[in-house]
């Protein structure tokens, strides 16, 4: 789907304020409500908008530990990668996972109540025998910049 400036404006508005009303969204992007709604529906149907959610400030909920884990697998077969990825998808404590090119095979983001719970998670991964050769833990001591909306206009050359 080719995006124009109005589509980009809709996406940027929703990234900044996901609970915006359809009327306010239409006003913000300079469209009447029906054409704005039609564009929004097309963006959803095309899978460009994957879903809607809220950003939650975890430190207001309670203590937690965020750890990034660089993982190297013992062997590099398609079956091993698939087995590892399937195991990772089943664990709620792993909140992000990326396959990497270069030195490590995966980077995982974990969120647990404390460091002991993190170690139990790692022990569980190792016990499952899913091919982890080595892992390196990086405990987050302070968030500097949180998850941000991707710069859509910049990615499209605008």
Secondary structure, 3 states (H helix, E strand, C coil): CCCCHHHHHHHHHHHHCCCCCHHHHHHHHCCCHHHHHHHHHHHHHCCCCCCCCCCCCHHHCCCCEEEEEEEEECCCCHHHHHHHHHHHHCCCCEEEEEECCCCCCEEEEEEECCHHHHHHHHHHHHHCCCCEEEEEEEECCCCCCCCCCCCHHHHCCC
